[in-house]
């Protein structure tokens, strides 16, 4: 039972354009959502997060939007850069100290 | 800034052998989480510790055990290794009680032949 779903396995965008990575969840107990970026042979690196009491969080080129009623969140990267090419994992947790539940990840390729 | 340290980075074992993976959290982080990522899969939670006590348990096989020591480092012990245990094993750390993100180590790649 995949509680965090990233339905698109890959995304390719042109440098300078917007990248939109989507994530859906099914567990209503999730109250904190995170995006991690992962390069091959490295551990996941934290990118940005959002609490369930907010609907938007912005950090530089990265913005995460949360739609609680739809149980959907998205990560926007503007403008996209070739160095953004990596696997992006959506993760969620229920409670401050709880484990992370990950989606299957999406491979983003940014074309120069 | 100091990061999470995992050792070894790569490990090759034969079936039915044992393996021990080590994790050294970021200084002042008291909580450690272990995750397993199979080929093409998402990281799956195995087990977590806070102040040397198990705080949560996920899909960890009975052949595996783990503990956290007084210096907060943690070890994952794996016995009777099977081919299906081949995976990346990540350790993450954070401070208990905050909403801070979990900081991940570089992982240990275990290959069982």
Backbone of each chain as ProteinMPNN parsed JSONL, in Angstrom:
{"seq_chain_A": "XXXXXXXXXXXXXXXXXXXXXXXXXXXXXXXXXXXXXXXXXXXXXXXXXXXXXXXXXXXXXXXXXXXXXXXXXXXXXXXXXXXXXXXXXXXXXXXXXXXXXXXXXXXXXXXX", "coords_chain_A": {"N_chain_A": [[0.851, -1.182, 0.0], [0.968, 1.909, -1.136], [1.506, 4.788, 0.402], [2.413, 7.281, -0.185], [2.544, 8.79, -3.222], [4.169, 9.094, -6.267], [3.423, 9.566, -9.289], [4.492, 9.941, -11.8], [7.291, 8.72, -13.373], [9.395, 10.069, -14.502], [10.646, 13.261, -15.677], [11.228, 15.715, -18.076], [12.658, 18.792, -18.782], [13.246, 22.005, -20.273], [16.141, 23.983, -19.813], [15.821, 26.837, -17.751], [13.089, 26.866, -17.842], [10.003, 26.113, -16.054], [9.891, 23.53, -13.632], [7.648, 21.114, -12.572], [6.87, 19.042, -10.049], [4.942, 16.421, -8.956], [3.021, 15.061, -6.218], [1.113, 12.744, -4.396], [-0.841, 11.789, -1.553], [-2.174, 9.398, 0.79], [-2.642, 9.004, 3.465], [-4.284, 10.457, 6.061], [-3.178, 11.228, 8.425], [-0.706, 12.277, 8.054], [1.315, 15.066, 8.664], [3.376, 16.615, 7.93], [5.467, 17.461, 5.295], [8.034, 16.653, 2.991], [10.594, 17.347, 0.624], [13.132, 15.627, -1.006], [16.273, 15.525, -2.608], [18.163, 13.475, -4.725], [21.252, 12.255, -5.73], [22.976, 9.803, -7.746], [24.623, 7.246, -5.899], [24.751, 8.745, -3.592], [23.42, 9.967, -0.456], [19.969, 10.906, 0.239], [19.273, 14.372, -0.037], [18.048, 17.014, 1.841], [15.589, 19.254, 0.654], [13.284, 21.054, 0.7], [10.469, 21.821, 2.804], [7.103, 21.45, 4.138], [4.612, 22.313, 6.415], [1.491, 20.885, 7.473], [-0.234, 22.882, 8.162], [0.127, 24.947, 6.539], [-0.1, 26.294, 3.169], [1.753, 26.881, 1.33], [5.225, 27.105, 0.745], [8.256, 28.743, 0.326], [11.524, 28.818, -1.014], [13.991, 30.358, -2.295], [14.605, 29.297, -5.534], [12.827, 27.271, -5.274], [9.574, 26.135, -4.59], [7.03, 24.854, -2.609], [3.797, 23.583, -2.779], [0.826, 22.896, -1.035], [-2.123, 21.07, -1.054], [-4.432, 20.284, 0.984], [-7.043, 19.281, 1.02], [-7.212, 17.896, -1.334], [-5.224, 16.145, -0.9], [-2.657, 16.489, -1.993], [0.515, 17.512, -3.147], [2.945, 19.731, -4.558], [6.058, 20.409, -6.117], [7.702, 23.188, -7.236], [10.119, 24.303, -9.454], [11.86, 27.037, -10.345], [13.942, 29.285, -12.054], [14.531, 26.282, -13.917], [17.578, 24.439, -13.737], [20.452, 22.869, -15.247], [21.928, 21.569, -13.256], [19.975, 20.77, -11.525], [19.15, 18.34, -12.256], [18.289, 15.214, -11.192], [17.144, 12.624, -8.913], [14.06, 13.077, -7.394], [12.524, 12.838, -4.327], [9.436, 12.656, -2.746], [8.322, 12.952, 0.55], [6.689, 12.04, 3.601], [5.491, 12.587, 6.951], [3.981, 11.563, 10.075], [3.698, 13.23, 12.708], [6.189, 14.642, 14.857], [8.473, 13.101, 15.48], [8.377, 10.893, 13.932], [8.882, 8.228, 11.506], [9.93, 8.625, 8.07], [7.855, 8.406, 5.237], [8.247, 7.476, 1.999], [7.748, 8.475, -1.444], [8.041, 6.899, -4.693], [9.814, 8.32, -6.153], [10.96, 10.69, -8.626], [12.584, 11.109, -11.678], [14.253, 13.862, -12.653], [15.202, 15.588, -15.501], [17.043, 18.173, -16.754], [17.362, 19.917, -19.598], [20.037, 21.438, -21.32]], "CA_chain_A": [[0.0, 0.0, 0.0], [1.842, 3.063, -1.288], [0.813, 5.91, 1.008], [2.905, 8.478, -0.865], [2.61, 8.374, -4.621], [4.695, 9.962, -7.304], [2.943, 8.736, -10.39], [5.313, 10.095, -12.998], [8.648, 8.29, -13.045], [10.424, 10.965, -15.038], [10.228, 14.554, -16.214], [12.297, 16.391, -18.799], [12.309, 20.189, -19.052], [14.293, 22.838, -20.842], [16.775, 24.922, -18.896], [15.158, 28.128, -17.679], [11.649, 26.707, -17.71], [9.545, 25.643, -14.75], [9.696, 22.091, -13.389], [6.595, 20.861, -11.587], [6.908, 17.649, -9.613], [3.72, 16.189, -8.203], [3.022, 14.019, -5.188], [-0.178, 12.529, -3.748], [-0.748, 10.937, -0.373], [-3.469, 8.844, 1.18], [-2.763, 8.948, 4.92], [-4.721, 11.749, 6.616], [-2.407, 11.535, 9.629], [0.523, 12.987, 7.685], [1.195, 16.482, 8.984], [4.588, 17.327, 7.52], [5.861, 16.923, 3.997], [9.386, 17.055, 2.653], [11.166, 16.951, -0.661], [14.552, 15.315, -0.979], [16.93, 15.391, -3.902], [19.159, 12.412, -4.595], [22.144, 11.915, -6.833], [23.461, 8.42, -7.652], [25.692, 6.934, -4.951], [24.729, 9.666, -2.467], [22.195, 9.918, 0.314], [19.012, 11.977, -0.05], [19.574, 15.689, 0.518], [16.835, 17.768, 2.087], [15.412, 20.389, -0.233], [12.29, 21.991, 1.213], [9.397, 21.114, 3.502], [5.917, 22.235, 4.427], [3.723, 21.796, 7.442], [0.114, 20.761, 7.005], [-1.012, 24.076, 8.477], [0.412, 25.933, 5.508], [-0.373, 25.825, 1.817], [2.852, 27.257, 0.445], [6.504, 27.444, 1.345], [9.152, 29.143, -0.753], [12.932, 28.955, -0.665], [14.742, 30.613, -3.517], [13.958, 28.824, -6.764], [11.969, 26.144, -4.94], [8.322, 26.409, -3.886], [6.175, 23.688, -2.434], [2.39, 23.89, -2.577], [0.089, 21.799, -0.419], [-3.579, 21.108, -1.125], [-4.81, 19.236, 1.934], [-8.318, 18.664, 0.675], [-6.94, 16.965, -2.43], [-4.094, 15.308, -0.492], [-1.731, 16.661, -3.107], [1.502, 18.579, -3.058], [3.779, 19.852, -5.746], [7.313, 21.159, -6.002], [7.982, 23.992, -8.412], [11.5, 24.782, -9.549], [11.884, 28.094, -11.353], [14.037, 28.556, -13.311], [15.236, 25.004, -13.825], [18.971, 24.485, -14.161], [20.966, 21.514, -15.493], [22.35, 20.982, -11.987], [18.809, 20.247, -10.818], [18.899, 16.972, -12.736], [18.472, 14.28, -10.079], [15.903, 11.975, -8.504], [13.39, 13.837, -6.342], [11.608, 12.043, -3.521], [8.457, 13.259, -1.867], [8.239, 12.174, 1.776], [5.712, 12.553, 4.554], [5.506, 11.965, 8.269], [2.851, 11.818, 10.961], [4.283, 13.489, 14.014], [7.534, 15.223, 14.791], [9.559, 12.14, 15.616], [8.058, 9.661, 13.226], [9.614, 7.84, 10.316], [9.513, 9.193, 6.795], [7.302, 7.522, 4.22], [8.687, 8.048, 0.735], [7.244, 8.067, -2.733], [9.023, 6.129, -5.464], [10.775, 9.23, -6.75], [10.827, 11.085, -10.022], [13.868, 11.524, -12.238], [14.165, 15.122, -13.388], [16.296, 15.906, -16.415], [16.954, 19.534, -17.254], [18.157, 19.977, -20.822], [20.659, 22.765, -21.533]], "C_chain_A": [[0.897, 1.246, 0.0], [1.112, 4.288, -0.754], [1.252, 7.243, 0.432], [3.178, 8.078, -2.307], [3.185, 9.476, -5.498], [4.472, 9.202, -8.6], [3.751, 8.867, -11.671], [6.74, 9.687, -12.67], [9.735, 9.243, -13.524], [9.795, 12.233, -15.599], [11.437, 15.187, -16.886], [11.844, 17.803, -19.139], [13.525, 20.917, -19.616], [14.847, 23.762, -19.754], [16.058, 26.267, -18.943], [13.647, 28.04, -17.514], [11.303, 26.236, -16.306], [9.456, 24.116, -14.735], [8.63, 21.961, -12.319], [6.571, 19.375, -11.286], [5.729, 17.43, -8.667], [3.832, 15.008, -7.246], [1.629, 13.943, -4.58], [0.013, 11.63, -2.536], [-2.137, 10.481, 0.039], [-3.699, 8.892, 2.688], [-3.106, 10.332, 5.485], [-3.943, 12.156, 7.863], [-1.102, 12.27, 9.306], [0.344, 14.476, 7.969], [2.447, 17.283, 8.602], [5.108, 16.645, 6.271], [7.214, 17.496, 3.597], [9.729, 16.605, 1.248], [12.669, 16.751, -0.48], [15.037, 15.142, -2.411], [18.032, 14.343, -3.746], [19.94, 12.221, -5.884], [22.587, 10.459, -6.658], [24.618, 8.306, -6.661], [25.789, 7.949, -3.818], [23.429, 9.476, -1.69], [21.253, 11.037, -0.09], [19.406, 13.266, 0.66], [18.281, 16.471, 0.653], [16.784, 19.006, 1.208], [14.491, 21.441, 0.388], [11.181, 21.188, 1.877], [8.216, 22.044, 3.711], [5.103, 21.53, 5.498], [2.299, 21.771, 6.907], [-0.741, 21.985, 7.318], [-0.767, 25.198, 7.473], [0.007, 25.39, 4.137], [0.749, 26.171, 0.843], [4.094, 27.536, 1.271], [7.507, 27.66, 0.226], [10.57, 29.282, -0.231], [13.725, 29.109, -1.955], [13.979, 30.165, -4.752], [12.917, 27.736, -6.501], [10.744, 26.592, -4.143], [7.536, 25.121, -3.784], [4.77, 24.182, -2.105], [1.705, 22.667, -1.996], [-1.399, 22.047, -0.534], [-4.092, 19.965, -0.266], [-6.089, 18.533, 1.531], [-8.141, 17.637, -0.438], [-5.839, 15.975, -2.074], [-3.027, 15.307, -1.592], [-0.732, 17.764, -2.79], [2.356, 18.586, -4.318], [5.001, 20.703, -5.425], [7.545, 21.879, -7.324], [9.422, 24.475, -8.357], [11.547, 25.784, -10.701], [13.062, 29.043, -11.094], [14.815, 27.259, -13.117], [16.648, 25.15, -14.382], [19.468, 23.059, -14.38], [21.418, 20.81, -14.208], [21.208, 20.457, -11.142], [18.497, 18.815, -11.234], [19.277, 15.974, -11.653], [17.159, 13.526, -9.883], [15.331, 12.761, -7.326], [12.373, 12.932, -5.644], [10.699, 12.961, -2.715], [8.371, 12.359, -0.631], [7.25, 12.838, 2.728], [5.897, 11.887, 5.904], [4.312, 12.413, 9.089], [3.4, 12.005, 12.366], [5.741, 13.85, 13.909], [8.629, 14.166, 14.726], [9.395, 10.889, 14.777], [8.951, 9.437, 12.016], [9.111, 8.636, 9.117], [8.949, 8.088, 5.914], [7.555, 8.189, 2.875], [7.798, 7.618, -0.425], [8.355, 7.357, -3.495], [10.035, 7.007, -6.184], [10.467, 9.537, -8.202], [12.188, 11.572, -10.499], [13.657, 12.768, -13.084], [15.406, 15.309, -14.24], [16.068, 17.308, -16.943], [17.914, 19.664, -18.425], [18.736, 21.377, -21.011], [20.07, 23.469, -22.752]], "O_chain_A": [[1.505, 1.586, 1.015], [0.185, 4.779, -1.4], [0.532, 8.234, 0.549], [3.941, 7.151, -2.578], [2.742, 10.624, -5.468], [5.241, 8.309, -8.956], [3.696, 7.99, -12.533], [7.344, 10.262, -11.764], [10.857, 9.226, -13.017], [8.614, 12.282, -15.941], [12.536, 15.193, -16.33], [10.773, 17.995, -19.716], [14.667, 20.49, -19.449], [14.112, 24.251, -18.896], [15.728, 26.775, -20.014], [13.0, 29.003, -17.104], [12.183, 25.992, -15.48], [9.006, 23.496, -15.698], [8.698, 22.619, -11.281], [6.287, 18.555, -12.158], [5.549, 18.17, -7.7], [4.628, 14.09, -7.445], [1.029, 14.975, -4.28], [0.927, 10.807, -2.503], [-3.142, 11.096, -0.316], [-4.843, 8.825, 3.137], [-2.306, 11.262, 5.392], [-4.038, 13.3, 8.308], [-0.468, 12.825, 10.203], [-0.653, 15.076, 7.567], [2.559, 18.469, 8.911], [5.182, 15.419, 6.195], [7.501, 18.669, 3.832], [9.211, 15.602, 0.754], [13.368, 17.577, 0.108], [14.31, 14.679, -3.29], [18.748, 14.333, -2.744], [19.377, 12.051, -6.965], [22.575, 9.94, -5.542], [25.485, 9.179, -6.604], [26.816, 8.008, -3.142], [22.465, 8.901, -2.196], [21.684, 12.018, -0.697], [19.823, 13.247, 1.818], [17.508, 16.58, -0.3], [17.779, 19.71, 1.032], [14.892, 22.59, 0.574], [10.974, 20.018, 1.555], [8.305, 23.253, 3.496], [4.936, 20.31, 5.479], [1.945, 22.533, 6.007], [-1.849, 22.116, 6.798], [-1.379, 26.263, 7.552], [-0.202, 24.189, 3.968], [0.7, 25.798, -0.329], [4.025, 28.123, 2.351], [7.597, 26.862, -0.707], [10.791, 29.8, 0.864], [14.078, 28.131, -2.613], [12.851, 30.596, -4.99], [12.203, 27.328, -7.418], [10.856, 27.325, -3.16], [7.396, 24.386, -4.762], [4.579, 25.07, -1.274], [1.97, 21.539, -2.411], [-1.887, 23.112, -0.154], [-4.181, 18.824, -0.719], [-6.206, 17.317, 1.686], [-8.842, 16.626, -0.474], [-5.548, 15.065, -2.85], [-2.571, 14.257, -2.045], [-1.086, 18.808, -2.242], [2.468, 17.59, -5.032], [4.963, 21.591, -4.574], [7.58, 21.262, -8.389], [9.881, 24.991, -7.338], [11.312, 25.441, -11.86], [13.167, 29.567, -9.985], [15.668, 27.17, -12.233], [16.886, 25.872, -15.35], [18.954, 22.13, -13.757], [21.3, 19.59, -14.093], [21.438, 19.77, -10.147], [17.661, 18.157, -10.615], [20.435, 15.894, -11.244], [16.184, 13.762, -10.597], [16.048, 13.071, -6.374], [11.493, 12.347, -6.275], [11.152, 13.918, -2.088], [8.351, 11.135, -0.757], [7.012, 14.044, 2.66], [6.397, 10.766, 5.993], [3.716, 13.464, 8.853], [3.546, 11.042, 13.119], [6.442, 13.421, 12.993], [9.604, 14.325, 13.992], [10.174, 9.942, 14.891], [9.67, 10.331, 11.569], [8.033, 9.23, 9.141], [9.489, 6.983, 5.851], [7.132, 9.321, 2.64], [7.182, 6.553, -0.399], [9.475, 7.231, -3.0], [11.0, 6.506, -6.76], [9.815, 8.765, -8.905], [12.859, 12.347, -9.817], [12.969, 12.731, -14.104], [16.529, 15.198, -13.749], [15.017, 17.599, -17.514], [19.128, 19.537, -18.264], [18.028, 22.375, -20.882], [20.475, 24.586, -23.075]]}, "seq_chain_B": "XXXXXXXXXXXXXXXXXXXXXXXXXXXXXXXXXXXXXXXXXXXXXXXXXXXXXXXXXXXXXXXXXXXXXXXXXXXXXXXXXXXXXXXXXXXXXXXXXXXXXXXXXXXXXXXXX", "coords_chain_B": {"N_chain_B": [[29.948, 21.904, 7.575], [29.307, 19.268, 9.906], [28.361, 16.032, 8.81], [26.152, 13.17, 8.549], [27.736, 10.135, 9.132], [28.507, 7.124, 7.565], [29.561, 3.777, 7.72], [30.725, 0.587, 6.523], [31.206, 2.093, 3.245], [30.797, 0.5, 1.086], [30.003, -2.937, 0.813], [30.573, -6.314, 0.466], [29.18, -9.447, 0.641], [28.769, -12.973, 1.248], [26.041, -15.266, 0.748], [24.229, -16.166, 3.681], [26.128, -15.165, 5.377], [27.19, -12.699, 7.891], [26.654, -9.198, 8.556], [27.68, -5.945, 9.574], [26.588, -2.735, 9.868], [27.455, 0.665, 10.303], [26.58, 3.772, 11.843], [27.082, 7.164, 12.316], [25.742, 9.799, 13.858], [24.905, 13.293, 13.192], [26.585, 15.683, 15.228], [25.065, 16.296, 18.39], [22.646, 15.371, 17.573], [20.125, 13.188, 18.535], [18.577, 11.152, 17.678], [18.151, 8.398, 15.568], [17.585, 6.97, 12.41], [16.995, 4.125, 10.353], [17.015, 3.144, 6.968], [16.117, 1.178, 4.131], [16.935, 0.83, 0.769], [15.969, -0.719, -2.019], [16.922, -1.797, -5.371], [15.797, 0.532, -7.691], [13.724, 1.252, -6.06], [11.76, 2.966, -3.506], [13.093, 4.453, -0.494], [12.735, 2.415, 2.351], [11.506, 2.374, 5.604], [13.236, 1.013, 8.369], [13.973, 0.868, 11.196], [14.114, 2.814, 14.235], [15.828, 4.876, 16.67], [15.92, 6.474, 19.847], [17.728, 8.098, 22.247], [19.07, 5.691, 22.904], [17.037, 3.894, 23.016], [14.7, 1.855, 21.312], [12.561, 3.484, 19.126], [10.715, 3.237, 17.118], [9.513, 0.805, 14.808], [9.848, -0.693, 11.694], [9.54, -2.368, 8.618], [11.487, -4.45, 9.286], [13.445, -7.302, 8.977], [13.43, -10.278, 11.022], [15.933, -11.321, 11.136], [17.573, -9.227, 11.296], [19.045, -6.879, 13.509], [19.345, -4.034, 15.662], [21.003, -1.333, 17.351], [21.448, 1.5, 19.526], [24.073, 3.417, 20.766], [25.721, 4.844, 23.706], [27.074, 7.085, 22.805], [25.485, 7.887, 20.841], [25.86, 6.789, 18.319], [24.885, 4.302, 15.922], [24.307, 0.851, 15.19], [23.626, -1.524, 12.704], [22.88, -4.786, 12.59], [23.127, -7.609, 10.609], [22.112, -10.798, 9.894], [22.478, -14.169, 8.555], [22.458, -13.588, 5.758], [20.648, -12.844, 2.787], [20.111, -13.052, -0.776], [18.262, -11.114, -1.479], [18.712, -9.118, 0.321], [20.457, -7.377, -0.686], [21.084, -4.071, -1.191], [20.807, -0.473, -0.828], [21.636, 0.978, 2.2], [20.496, 3.377, 4.281], [21.23, 5.742, 6.789], [19.746, 8.084, 8.942], [19.648, 11.165, 10.776], [18.443, 13.253, 13.493], [17.271, 15.823, 15.774], [15.422, 14.893, 18.514], [11.995, 15.717, 18.91], [11.763, 18.064, 17.48], [10.615, 19.618, 14.43], [12.45, 19.401, 12.536], [14.05, 18.42, 9.515], [15.082, 15.097, 8.54], [18.423, 14.194, 8.401], [20.381, 12.714, 6.021], [22.808, 10.095, 5.694], [25.524, 9.048, 3.474], [25.025, 6.469, 2.77], [25.271, 2.851, 2.792], [26.298, 0.516, 0.527], [25.218, -2.631, 0.159], [26.076, -5.724, -1.075], [25.017, -8.903, -1.718], [26.254, -12.006, -2.46]], "CA_chain_B": [[29.175, 21.354, 8.692], [29.434, 17.82, 10.01], [27.228, 15.292, 8.299], [26.01, 11.809, 9.026], [28.783, 9.263, 8.607], [28.168, 5.706, 7.532], [30.651, 2.894, 7.306], [31.514, 0.972, 5.365], [30.41, 2.619, 2.139], [30.482, -0.648, 0.244], [30.218, -4.2, 1.51], [30.199, -7.497, -0.31], [29.088, -10.612, 1.508], [28.188, -14.188, 0.686], [24.803, -15.714, 1.399], [24.305, -16.745, 5.032], [27.108, -14.452, 6.216], [26.651, -11.604, 8.679], [27.19, -7.877, 8.228], [27.392, -4.891, 10.543], [26.668, -1.392, 9.307], [27.57, 1.652, 11.366], [26.065, 5.106, 11.555], [27.479, 8.183, 13.281], [24.865, 10.94, 13.565], [25.413, 14.653, 13.323], [26.712, 16.034, 16.653], [23.889, 16.785, 19.125], [21.446, 14.66, 17.128], [19.934, 12.075, 19.456], [17.648, 10.203, 17.077], [18.706, 7.769, 14.372], [16.647, 6.166, 11.621], [17.593, 3.287, 9.313], [16.173, 2.897, 5.808], [16.647, 0.265, 3.115], [16.452, 1.156, -0.573], [16.27, -1.719, -3.025], [17.105, -1.253, -6.716], [14.618, 1.144, -8.287], [12.65, 1.385, -5.073], [11.853, 4.082, -2.567], [13.628, 4.044, 0.806], [11.766, 1.84, 3.268], [11.922, 2.513, 7.001], [13.514, -0.233, 9.079], [13.933, 0.987, 12.649], [14.656, 4.081, 14.72], [16.237, 4.904, 18.071], [16.069, 7.748, 20.539], [18.364, 7.91, 23.552], [19.433, 4.28, 23.026], [15.847, 3.045, 23.062], [13.986, 1.747, 20.046], [11.412, 4.383, 19.142], [9.748, 2.776, 16.14], [9.992, -0.35, 14.058], [9.155, -0.855, 10.427], [9.622, -3.681, 7.971], [12.824, -4.995, 9.512], [13.382, -8.754, 9.165], [13.88, -10.782, 12.32], [17.377, -11.607, 11.013], [18.293, -7.969, 11.519], [18.879, -6.218, 14.806], [20.057, -2.758, 15.691], [21.048, -0.686, 18.648], [22.082, 2.81, 19.597], [25.006, 3.431, 21.88], [25.692, 6.049, 24.552], [27.559, 8.232, 22.033], [24.411, 8.051, 19.849], [26.032, 6.083, 17.067], [24.012, 3.144, 15.836], [24.784, -0.261, 14.365], [22.617, -2.433, 12.158], [23.469, -6.109, 12.453], [22.343, -8.398, 9.671], [22.613, -12.17, 9.9], [21.904, -15.094, 7.551], [22.175, -12.72, 4.624], [20.004, -13.404, 1.602], [20.343, -12.257, -1.984], [17.321, -9.995, -1.457], [19.171, -8.067, 1.236], [21.3, -6.446, -1.456], [20.38, -2.779, -1.229], [21.454, 0.671, -0.182], [21.136, 1.179, 3.552], [20.725, 4.752, 4.704], [20.996, 6.161, 8.158], [19.415, 9.509, 9.039], [19.612, 11.62, 12.166], [17.803, 14.533, 13.806], [17.06, 16.029, 17.198], [14.079, 14.486, 18.951], [11.057, 16.728, 19.379], [11.63, 19.203, 16.574], [10.132, 19.24, 13.115], [13.551, 19.436, 11.584], [14.171, 17.32, 8.577], [16.068, 14.065, 8.817], [19.627, 14.357, 7.592], [20.792, 11.377, 5.603], [24.185, 9.776, 5.372], [25.743, 8.679, 2.075], [24.545, 5.109, 2.541], [26.148, 1.681, 2.615], [25.785, -0.394, -0.512], [25.467, -4.036, 0.507], [25.865, -6.688, -2.141], [25.074, -10.276, -1.231], [26.488, -12.885, -3.613]], "C_chain_B": [[29.291, 19.829, 8.7], [28.174, 17.162, 9.49], [27.15, 13.935, 8.935], [27.075, 10.939, 8.347], [28.319, 7.821, 8.664], [29.391, 4.919, 7.093], [30.216, 1.443, 7.41], [30.626, 1.57, 4.269], [29.971, 1.497, 1.209], [30.838, -1.92, 1.001], [29.73, -5.333, 0.623], [30.265, -8.702, 0.599], [28.523, -11.797, 0.725], [26.873, -14.484, 1.413], [25.103, -16.385, 2.724], [25.392, -16.113, 5.904], [26.405, -13.373, 7.04], [27.321, -10.298, 8.264], [26.808, -6.897, 9.329], [27.62, -3.542, 9.879], [26.66, -0.389, 10.454], [27.114, 3.032, 10.906], [26.479, 6.05, 12.687], [26.685, 9.451, 12.977], [25.588, 12.278, 13.66], [25.524, 14.989, 14.816], [25.457, 16.701, 17.202], [22.577, 16.23, 18.561], [21.325, 13.385, 17.962], [19.048, 10.97, 18.89], [18.218, 9.709, 15.752], [17.638, 6.897, 13.723], [17.438, 5.353, 10.6], [16.556, 3.031, 8.22], [16.904, 1.949, 4.852], [16.064, 0.664, 1.762], [16.912, 0.092, -1.552], [16.396, -1.067, -4.391], [15.798, -0.722, -7.287], [13.456, 1.358, -7.346], [12.805, 2.652, -4.248], [12.465, 3.575, -1.264], [12.509, 3.565, 1.731], [12.322, 1.902, 4.689], [12.122, 1.142, 7.65], [13.275, -0.082, 10.58], [14.508, 2.34, 13.05], [14.933, 4.0, 16.217], [16.294, 6.336, 18.577], [16.646, 7.452, 21.918], [18.553, 6.42, 23.866], [18.234, 3.349, 23.115], [15.206, 3.011, 21.677], [12.733, 2.61, 20.11], [10.336, 3.965, 18.148], [10.364, 1.631, 15.359], [9.158, -0.491, 12.807], [9.311, -2.261, 9.907], [11.024, -4.262, 8.077], [12.715, -6.499, 9.756], [13.892, -9.155, 10.548], [15.373, -11.108, 12.316], [18.227, -10.369, 11.28], [18.055, -7.501, 12.954], [19.684, -4.928, 14.774], [20.082, -2.231, 17.113], [21.694, 0.682, 18.51], [22.904, 2.86, 20.872], [24.993, 4.781, 22.6], [26.225, 7.29, 23.825], [26.635, 8.537, 20.844], [24.69, 7.379, 18.506], [25.189, 4.814, 17.093], [24.639, 2.099, 14.928], [23.614, -1.132, 13.962], [23.311, -3.753, 11.888], [22.541, -6.993, 11.626], [22.933, -9.799, 9.618], [21.904, -13.002, 8.837], [21.503, -14.334, 6.295], [21.591, -13.497, 3.444], [20.28, -12.485, 0.418], [19.476, -10.99, -1.976], [17.697, -8.884, -0.497], [20.075, -7.069, 0.533], [20.528, -5.147, -1.672], [21.31, -1.7, -0.731], [20.823, 0.835, 1.191], [21.527, 2.589, 4.005], [20.439, 4.902, 6.188], [20.672, 7.654, 8.113], [19.38, 9.894, 10.506], [18.889, 12.96, 12.282], [17.749, 14.681, 15.311], [15.606, 15.719, 17.519], [13.253, 15.715, 19.332], [10.909, 17.937, 18.479], [11.064, 18.699, 15.258], [11.218, 19.306, 12.071], [13.555, 18.204, 10.7], [15.159, 16.284, 9.087], [17.23, 14.27, 7.846], [20.193, 12.971, 7.291], [22.301, 11.275, 5.395], [24.299, 9.336, 3.92], [25.292, 7.255, 1.75], [25.652, 4.071, 2.504], [25.513, 0.803, 1.551], [26.204, -1.811, -0.16], [25.133, -4.91, -0.689], [26.042, -8.083, -1.563], [25.173, -11.202, -2.439], [26.082, -14.323, -3.315]], "O_chain_B": [[29.363, 19.189, 7.651], [27.065, 17.656, 9.695], [27.984, 13.581, 9.769], [27.274, 11.014, 7.135], [27.804, 7.358, 9.681], [30.147, 5.338, 6.216], [29.425, 1.096, 8.286], [29.401, 1.539, 4.386], [28.891, 1.553, 0.62], [31.83, -1.978, 1.727], [28.615, -5.303, 0.102], [31.28, -8.95, 1.249], [27.888, -11.632, -0.317], [26.633, -14.018, 2.526], [26.105, -17.086, 2.869], [25.55, -16.5, 7.062], [25.2, -13.157, 6.911], [28.413, -10.297, 7.695], [25.743, -7.011, 9.936], [28.712, -3.251, 9.39], [25.953, -0.565, 11.446], [27.249, 3.398, 9.739], [26.251, 5.766, 13.863], [26.922, 10.106, 11.962], [26.718, 12.371, 14.14], [24.643, 14.617, 15.592], [24.864, 17.564, 16.554], [21.503, 16.596, 19.038], [22.273, 12.609, 18.085], [18.801, 9.965, 19.557], [18.7, 10.489, 14.931], [16.894, 6.185, 14.397], [18.43, 5.831, 10.049], [15.392, 2.743, 8.496], [18.132, 1.929, 4.781], [14.851, 0.817, 1.622], [18.095, 0.006, -1.879], [16.02, 0.093, -4.559], [14.806, -1.447, -7.357], [12.333, 1.614, -7.78], [13.839, 3.319, -4.287], [12.366, 2.386, -0.961], [11.476, 4.22, 1.873], [13.468, 1.526, 4.936], [11.298, 0.239, 7.504], [12.475, -0.812, 11.165], [15.287, 2.94, 12.31], [14.36, 3.178, 16.931], [16.656, 7.267, 17.858], [16.098, 6.64, 22.664], [18.232, 5.96, 24.962], [18.4, 2.14, 23.274], [15.178, 4.015, 20.966], [11.934, 2.484, 21.038], [9.167, 4.308, 18.323], [11.586, 1.508, 15.266], [7.93, -0.418, 12.845], [9.227, -3.23, 10.662], [11.669, -4.532, 7.064], [11.977, -6.93, 10.641], [14.69, -8.443, 11.158], [16.003, -11.163, 13.373], [19.441, -10.458, 11.465], [16.984, -7.713, 13.523], [20.59, -4.763, 13.957], [19.284, -2.632, 17.96], [22.381, 0.982, 17.533], [22.469, 2.396, 21.926], [24.342, 5.73, 22.161], [25.874, 8.415, 24.18], [26.966, 9.336, 19.968], [23.825, 7.4, 17.63], [24.827, 4.319, 18.161], [25.403, 2.421, 14.018], [22.732, -1.436, 14.766], [24.218, -3.832, 11.059], [21.347, -7.109, 11.901], [24.118, -9.967, 9.33], [20.875, -12.601, 8.293], [20.367, -14.423, 5.83], [21.979, -14.628, 3.153], [20.629, -11.316, 0.577], [19.914, -9.927, -2.416], [17.073, -7.822, -0.498], [20.418, -6.031, 1.098], [19.45, -5.142, -2.266], [22.427, -1.957, -0.282], [19.598, 0.829, 1.318], [22.704, 2.937, 4.096], [19.538, 4.277, 6.746], [21.264, 8.398, 7.331], [19.116, 9.061, 11.373], [18.745, 13.696, 11.306], [18.134, 13.77, 16.045], [14.687, 16.222, 16.873], [13.746, 16.632, 19.989], [10.017, 18.758, 18.693], [11.037, 17.495, 15.003], [10.948, 19.273, 10.87], [13.126, 17.117, 11.087], [15.974, 16.569, 9.964], [17.042, 14.486, 6.649], [20.446, 12.172, 8.193], [22.965, 12.226, 4.982], [23.295, 9.257, 3.211], [25.192, 6.885, 0.58], [26.811, 4.377, 2.223], [24.354, 0.403, 1.657], [27.388, -2.148, -0.179], [24.035, -4.835, -1.242], [27.084, -8.405, -0.991], [24.313, -11.197, -3.319], [26.213, -15.192, -4.177]]}, "name": "protein", "num_of_chains": 2, "seq": "XXXXXXXXXXXXXXXXXXXXXXXXXXXXXXXXXXXXXXXXXXXXXXXXXXXXXXXXXXXXXXXXXXXXXXXXXXXXXXXXXXXXXXXXXXXXXXXXXXXXXXXXXXXXXXXXXXXXXXXXXXXXXXXXXXXXXXXXXXXXXXXXXXXXXXXXXXXXXXXXXXXXXXXXXXXXXXXXXXXXXXXXXXXXXXXXXXXXXXXXXXXXXXXXXXXXXXXXXXXXXXXXX"}
